[in-house]
Amino acid sequence: MPPYNYFIINFITFSLFFIFILKKKVETSNNKSFFYYGWYFGFGYFLFSLYWISISLTFDQSFKFLIPVAIILLPAFLGIFYGLMTYLFSIFYSKNVVSSFLIFSILFATIEFLRGSILTGFPWNLISFSFSNSIYFIQILSIIGTYSFNLICISLFTVPALFILRNSRIEIMVCLFFIFITVVFLIFGYTKNNNFNSLESLKNSYTIKAISPNISLDRFYSKQDELKIINELIELSASTKIKPTIFLWPEGIIPDSYLRDMNIYKNLFLKNFGENDLIIMGINSLEIKNDKNLFFNSMAIFNNKLDVIANYNKVNLVPFGEFTPFENILGLIGLKTVTNNYQSFSSGQTRSPLNIKNSKIDLNLLPLICYEIIYSGKLSRDNNFDYIINISEDGWFGNSIGPKQHFSHSIFRSIESGKYIIRSANNGISAIVNPMGIVEQEVKFGTTGYVELSESKLVKSTPFMLYGNKIFLILILVYIFFIFSFNRLKHE
């Protein structure tokens, strides 16, 4: 997984795992034991790739007793998905090695799709992300999307097992077919990259400037001077007041004020920003509905008078980070959200592009807060937007692999959508990622600075943006067709 991307290891682990469960199926008819094989595999995989989540529990003394639970419980839960996969494999297993190989790929990929969809979904560390540095190879995402690519990656990583278990020319032909697919993907990516490079860059009449302030998370737990934080952000923004600029500040960067309170800083913003400047920031908001306070993790767009131009309430909330499932029950034993000291955040209703318009700027921006960027095919029903803007606070996971894994999703989403992603992360990686998934500008993890987008290349909507995960369903049906075809061929 990122940031290492030693994808070569997957050819060993997936092949050995497939050979193991295939041999076990020949030796025993006890299907229940297969659940444990998959669970053990999944538990080990998630234990070592998601350990960093427990770091978020170190900032509040009242959560530290949960660290061992988090380290063990999350991998144990996610391992259930893999256990279900191997259990189903034991049921649908075929004596035809090629058919079993295809069944294994389908079940693994489908279970991963379910993992990314049910119970709010957690599509983190799909095995296909081990290719996040292989820019040419992953360009196929623009056509088939992440889940379809993940299916093909599972097959590709398991192909050595097919070669080892071969007993006819058919297995060799299937191996050669996936090698051919790999070459096709690389040629497609190389051609697509050359076509993109040949496009003319268009200079914008505005600049989008994403700020990476690297402000300590202590602001959530100790009374810090909010005005000092705002002045620090203003200093980093360094508005020239000449060219219209959209300043992008990170998620939850203002610790104490709600959206409705920001007007108290009106004079400060008037002094430091031009009349055509816009400021986008992550800030909490409060609404009262039926005499009940509803808190939202929001993204708001202000002009230099701190008038709200548009705002968005986060739709996909982090379980236990931003909301507590079954809060009325779990709250009785002291469980609460990690990121605030009051009640759970409420979820926003919809996500659609935000239109920002003044005398110099007319743009549609798709807002994504924090890990909303991890959901392939679920960004928005409205594809009429110019850029994706992503704000995040990655300091919850310290100096671990977590923030790097989080950032890798930006690469996949940019290729899928064919859009530039402008990302502002506090204590994380801020960057400009172009529609090819290439990081054009970056503020390195743990440093302070900014990135600027002042020109861009126009790319047509990708097939995946038009059809989404319907392509994954079609590919599953193609695999099923091949299963029946190979079984019939073997029979004949």
C-alpha positions in Angstrom: 0.0 0.0 0.0 1.0 3.7 -0.3 3.4 5.2 0.5 5.5 2.1 -0.3 3.7 0.6 -3.3 5.7 -2.6 -3.4 3.0 -4.2 -5.6 5.2 -7.1 -6.5 4.5 -8.6 -3.1 0.9 -9.0 -4.1 1.8 -11.6 -6.8 3.2 -13.8 -4.0 0.5 -13.3 -1.3 -2.6 -13.5 -3.6 -1.2 -16.5 -5.4 -0.3 -18.4 -2.3 -3.6 -17.6 -0.7 -5.5 -18.9 -3.7 -3.4 -22.1 -3.9 -4.0 -22.6 -0.2 -7.8 -22.4 -0.2 -8.0 -24.4 -3.5 -5.9 -27.2 -1.9 -8.0 -27.1 1.3 -11.2 -27.4 -0.8 -9.9 -30.6 -2.3 -9.0 -32.0 1.2 -12.2 -31.1 3.0 -15.9 -30.6 2.5 -16.3 -28.5 5.7 -17.2 -25.1 4.3 -17.4 -23.4 7.7 -13.6 -23.7 8.1 -13.1 -21.5 5.0 -14.6 -18.5 6.8 -11.7 -18.7 9.2 -9.1 -18.9 6.5 -10.4 -15.7 4.9 -10.8 -14.0 8.3 -7.2 -14.7 9.3 -6.0 -13.3 5.9 -8.1 -10.2 6.3 -7.2 -9.7 9.9 -3.5 -9.7 9.2 -3.9 -7.5 6.2 -5.9 -4.8 8.0 -4.0 -5.0 11.2 -0.8 -3.9 9.5 -2.3 -1.4 7.0 -4.7 0.3 9.4 -2.9 0.4 12.8 -2.4 4.2 12.4 -6.1 4.8 13.1 -5.5 4.2 16.8 -3.2 7.3 16.8 -6.4 9.5 16.8 -7.2 8.2 20.3 -4.0 9.5 21.8 -5.0 13.2 21.8 -7.7 12.8 24.5 -6.8 11.0 27.8 -10.3 9.6 28.0 -9.8 7.6 24.8 -6.4 6.1 25.4 -7.9 2.9 27.0 -9.6 2.2 23.7 -6.3 2.1 21.7 -5.8 -1.7 22.1 -9.5 -2.2 21.2 -9.2 -0.1 18.1 -6.0 -1.8 16.9 -7.7 -5.3 17.2 -11.4 -4.6 16.8 -11.3 -2.8 13.4 -9.2 -5.4 11.6 -11.3 -8.1 13.3 -14.5 -6.6 11.9 -13.1 -5.9 8.4 -11.7 -9.5 8.3 -15.3 -10.7 8.4 -15.7 -9.5 4.8 -12.7 -11.6 3.7 -14.1 -14.5 5.7 -17.4 -14.2 3.9 -15.5 -14.2 0.6 -13.6 -17.5 1.2 -16.8 -19.1 2.6 -18.7 -18.3 -0.6 -15.7 -19.5 -2.6 -16.0 -22.9 -0.9 -19.6 -23.1 -2.0 -19.2 -21.9 -5.6 -15.8 -23.6 -6.1 -15.2 -25.4 -9.4 -12.9 -28.3 -10.2 -11.9 -26.3 -13.3 -8.9 -24.3 -12.1 -9.6 -21.4 -14.5 -13.2 -21.2 -13.3 -12.2 -21.2 -9.7 -9.7 -18.5 -10.5 -12.4 -16.3 -12.0 -14.8 -17.1 -9.1 -12.2 -16.1 -6.6 -11.6 -12.8 -8.5 -15.4 -12.0 -8.7 -16.1 -12.8 -5.0 -13.1 -10.9 -3.8 -13.9 -7.8 -5.9 -17.6 -7.9 -5.0 -16.9 -8.2 -1.3 -14.6 -5.2 -1.6 -17.3 -3.3 -3.3 -19.7 -4.2 -0.4 -17.0 -3.1 2.1 -16.9 0.2 0.4 -20.7 0.6 0.4 -22.5 -0.8 3.4 -22.5 0.7 7.0 -21.4 4.1 5.6 -18.7 2.2 3.6 -14.9 2.1 4.1 -13.2 1.5 0.8 -9.8 2.1 2.2 -6.8 0.1 1.0 -8.3 -1.8 -1.9 -5.4 -3.8 -3.3 -5.5 -1.8 -6.5 -4.1 1.2 -4.5 -0.7 -0.5 -4.5 -0.4 0.8 -8.1 -1.0 4.4 -7.1 2.6 5.3 -8.3 2.2 3.6 -11.6 0.7 6.5 -13.5 0.5 4.9 -16.9 -1.0 1.7 -15.7 -3.8 3.4 -13.7 -5.0 5.6 -16.5 -7.6 2.9 -17.3 -9.5 4.3 -14.2 -10.9 7.0 -16.5 -12.9 4.3 -18.3 -13.6 1.5 -15.8 -13.2 3.1 -12.4 -11.6 1.8 -9.2 -13.7 -1.2 -8.4 -13.4 -2.6 -11.9 -9.7 -2.0 -11.8 -9.5 -3.7 -8.4 -11.2 -6.8 -10.0 -8.6 -6.9 -12.7 -5.8 -6.4 -10.2 -7.0 -9.3 -8.1 -7.0 -11.5 -11.1 -3.5 -10.2 -12.2 -2.0 -10.8 -8.7 -3.5 -14.4 -8.7 -2.3 -15.3 -12.2 1.0 -16.9 -11.0 -1.1 -19.4 -9.1 -2.9 -20.3 -12.3 0.5 -20.9 -14.0 1.7 -23.1 -11.1 -1.5 -25.2 -11.1 -1.7 -25.5 -14.9 -2.8 -28.8 -16.3 -3.6 -27.7 -19.9 -3.0 -25.0 -22.5 -6.1 -23.1 -21.3 -4.4 -22.0 -18.1 -1.4 -20.7 -20.1 -3.7 -18.8 -22.5 -5.4 -17.1 -19.5 -2.0 -16.1 -18.1 -1.0 -14.7 -21.4 -4.3 -12.9 -21.7 -3.8 -11.0 -18.4 -0.2 -10.2 -19.5 -1.7 -8.8 -22.7 -4.3 -6.8 -20.7 -1.4 -5.3 -18.7 0.4 -4.2 -21.9 -2.8 -2.7 -23.3 -3.3 -0.7 -20.1 0.2 0.6 -20.2 0.0 1.6 -23.9 -3.4 3.2 -23.2 -1.9 5.2 -20.3 1.2 6.2 -22.3 -1.0 7.4 -25.2 -3.4 9.2 -22.9 -0.6 11.0 -21.1 1.0 12.1 -24.4 -2.4 13.5 -25.6 -2.8 15.4 -22.3 0.7 16.8 -22.6 -0.1 18.1 -26.1 -3.1 20.1 -24.9 -2.7 23.8 -24.5 -2.8 25.2 -21.0 -5.4 27.9 -20.6 -4.6 30.8 -18.3 -7.4 31.5 -15.8 -8.5 35.0 -14.9 -8.2 33.9 -11.3 -5.9 31.9 -9.1 -6.9 29.1 -6.7 -4.5 29.0 -3.8 -4.6 26.1 -1.3 -3.0 26.8 2.1 -1.2 24.2 4.2 -0.7 25.9 7.6 0.5 22.9 9.7 -1.3 24.2 12.8 -1.2 21.9 15.8 -4.3 19.9 16.8 -3.9 21.4 20.3 -6.4 24.0 19.1 -9.2 21.4 19.7 -8.1 20.5 23.3 -6.6 23.7 24.8 -7.8 27.2 24.6 -5.8 28.7 21.8 -6.1 32.3 20.5 -8.4 31.9 17.5 -7.4 35.4 16.2 -3.8 34.3 16.2 -4.7 31.3 14.0 -6.7 33.4 11.6 -3.8 35.9 11.3 -1.4 33.1 10.6 -3.7 31.8 7.8 -4.1 35.4 6.4 -0.3 35.8 6.4 0.2 32.5 4.5 -2.6 33.5 2.1 -0.7 36.7 1.3 -3.4 38.3 -0.9 -2.1 40.7 -3.5 -5.5 42.3 -4.0 -4.7 42.5 -7.7 -5.5 39.2 -9.4 -8.8 37.6 -8.1 -7.9 34.7 -5.9 -9.8 31.9 -4.3 -8.1 30.9 -1.0 -8.7 27.4 0.2 -8.2 26.8 3.9 -8.2 23.3 5.5 -11.0 21.4 7.3 -12.1 22.7 10.8 -9.3 25.2 10.9 -11.3 27.8 12.9 -11.5 26.0 16.3 -14.1 28.0 18.3 -16.4 30.1 16.1 -19.3 28.7 14.2 -20.2 29.7 10.6 -22.8 32.2 11.9 -20.1 33.9 14.2 -17.6 34.7 11.6 -18.9 38.2 11.0 -16.9 39.4 14.0 -13.8 39.2 11.8 -15.2 41.3 9.0 -12.9 44.3 9.3 -9.8 42.0 9.5 -10.8 40.3 6.2 -11.7 43.6 4.5 -8.3 44.8 5.3 -6.4 41.8 4.1 -8.3 40.6 1.0 -9.3 42.2 -2.2 -12.9 42.8 -3.3 -12.7 40.0 -5.8 -11.1 37.5 -3.5 -13.0 34.5 -2.1 -12.1 32.5 1.0 -13.1 28.8 1.3 -12.7 27.3 4.7 -13.7 24.3 6.8 -15.8 25.4 9.8 -18.4 24.0 12.0 -22.0 25.2 11.7 -25.0 25.0 13.9 -28.6 24.8 13.0 -31.7 24.6 15.2 -34.4 22.2 14.0 -37.5 21.2 16.1 -35.8 22.8 19.2 -32.8 20.6 18.7 -29.2 21.7 18.0 -27.7 20.2 14.8 -24.0 20.5 14.3 -22.4 20.1 10.9 -18.9 19.8 9.6 -19.1 22.4 6.9 -17.3 24.1 4.0 -18.2 27.7 3.5 -17.3 30.2 0.8 -16.9 33.9 1.9 -16.2 37.1 0.1 -13.8 39.7 1.7 -16.8 41.1 3.7 -17.4 37.6 5.1 -20.7 37.3 3.4 -21.5 33.7 2.9 -21.6 33.0 -0.9 -22.3 29.2 -0.5 -21.8 26.5 2.0 -21.9 22.7 2.1 -22.5 20.3 5.0 -20.4 17.1 5.0 -22.5 14.1 3.9 -20.2 11.1 4.6 -19.2 11.3 8.3 -16.5 9.3 9.9 -17.9 6.7 12.4 -16.7 7.4 15.9 -14.7 10.3 14.5 -17.6 12.6 13.7 -20.6 10.6 14.8 -21.2 7.8 17.3 -23.4 5.0 16.0 -26.2 4.2 18.4 -25.2 7.3 20.4 -28.1 7.1 22.9 -26.8 3.7 24.0 -23.0 4.0 23.6 -23.1 7.4 25.2 -24.2 5.8 28.4 -20.8 4.1 28.7 -18.9 7.3 27.9 -18.2 6.8 24.2 -18.2 10.1 22.2 -16.8 11.4 19.0 -13.1 11.9 18.7 -13.2 15.3 16.9 -15.5 17.3 19.2 -16.7 17.4 22.8 -20.4 17.8 22.2 -22.8 15.6 20.3 -22.3 13.8 17.0 -22.3 15.8 13.8 -25.4 15.6 11.6 -25.0 14.5 8.0 -25.7 16.9 5.2 -28.4 16.0 2.7 -26.8 16.1 -0.7 -23.5 16.9 -2.4 -23.7 19.1 -5.5 -21.3 21.6 -7.1 -21.1 25.0 -5.5 -21.4 27.9 -7.9 -19.2 30.9 -7.0 -19.7 34.0 -9.1 -18.6 37.6 -9.0 -17.5 40.2 -11.6 -14.2 38.2 -12.1 -15.0 34.6 -11.3 -17.6 32.2 -12.5 -16.9 28.6 -11.3 -18.6 25.4 -10.2 -16.6 23.6 -7.5 -17.4 20.2 -6.2 -16.7 20.2 -2.4 -15.3 17.1 -0.6 -14.4 17.3 3.1 -11.7 14.9 4.4 -12.4 11.3 3.6 -15.3 12.0 1.3 -12.7 11.7 -1.5 -12.4 7.9 -0.9 -15.8 7.0 -2.4 -15.4 5.9 -6.0 -18.4 6.6 -8.2 -20.2 8.5 -5.4 -18.9 12.0 -5.7 -22.0 13.7 -7.1 -25.0 13.1 -9.4 -24.3 16.4 -11.0 -21.1 16.2 -13.1 -21.2 19.9 -14.2 -18.3 21.2 -12.2 -14.9 22.7 -13.1 -12.7 21.5 -10.2 -12.8 19.3 -7.2 -11.8 21.0 -3.9 -10.8 18.8 -1.0 -10.1 20.0 2.5 -8.8 17.8 5.3 -7.3 17.7 8.7 -4.9 14.7 8.7 -3.2 15.6 12.0 -5.3 13.0 13.8 -3.0 10.3 12.5 0.3 11.8 13.3 3.5 11.0 11.4 2.1 7.7 10.1 1.3 6.2 6.7 -2.4 7.2 7.2 -2.1 10.7 5.6 -0.2 9.3 2.6 -2.8 6.6 2.1 -5.5 9.3 2.3 -3.8 11.4 -0.3 -3.5 8.5 -2.8 -7.3 8.6 -3.2 -6.9 12.0 -4.7 -4.8 10.5 -7.5 -7.5 7.9 -8.2 -10.4 10.4 -8.1 -8.7 12.9 -10.4 -8.2 10.2 -13.1 -11.7 8.8 -12.7 -13.3 12.3 -13.0 -10.9 13.9 -15.5 -10.8 16.9 -13.2 -8.1 18.8 -11.3 -8.2 18.3 -7.6 -7.1 21.2 -5.4 -6.4 19.9 -1.9 -5.8 21.9 1.3 -4.7 19.7 4.3 -3.6 20.8 7.7 -0.9 18.5 9.0 -1.1 16.5 5.7 -0.4 16.8 2.0 -1.7 19.8 0.1 -1.4 19.5 -3.6 -2.6 20.3 -7.1 -3.4 16.9 -8.8 -4.1 17.1 -12.6 -6.6 14.9 -14.5 -3.9 12.4 -15.2 -3.3 11.9 -11.5 0.1 13.6 -11.7 0.9 15.8 -8.7 1.8 19.2 -10.3 2.5 21.0 -7.0 2.8 19.7 -3.5 3.4 20.9 0.1 5.2 18.0 1.7 3.8 16.3 4.7 4.7 18.1 7.9 5.6 21.4 6.2 4.0 24.8 5.8 3.2 26.5 2.5 0.8 26.7 -0.3 0.1 25.5 -3.9 -1.5 27.6 -6.7 -3.5 26.8 -9.7 -3.5 29.6 -12.3 -3.8 27.7 -15.5 -5.3 24.3 -16.5 -6.0 22.0 -19.4 -9.6 21.3 -20.4 -10.4 17.5 -20.4 -13.6 16.0 -21.6 -15.8 14.0 -19.1 -14.5 10.5 -18.7 -16.6 7.4 -19.5 -16.5 6.5 -15.8 -18.0 9.9 -14.8 -20.8 9.2 -17.2 -21.6 5.6 -16.3 -20.0 5.2 -12.9 -20.0 1.7 -11.2 -22.4 0.3 -13.8 -19.2 -0.6 -15.6 -18.2 -2.8 -12.6 -21.4 -4.7 -12.9 -20.8 -5.2 -16.6 -17.3 -6.5 -16.0 -18.7 -9.0 -13.4 -21.1 -10.3 -16.0 -18.2 -10.7 -18.4 -16.3 -12.8 -15.9 -19.4 -14.9 -15.2 -19.8 -15.5 -19.0 -16.2 -16.7 -19.1 -16.8 -19.1 -16.2 -19.6 -20.8 -18.0 -17.6 -20.8 -21.2 -14.6 -22.5 -19.6 -16.7 -25.0 -17.8 -18.4 -25.9 -21.0 -15.1 -26.1 -22.8 -13.7 -28.4 -20.1 -16.7 -30.6 -20.3 -16.4 -30.9 -24.1 
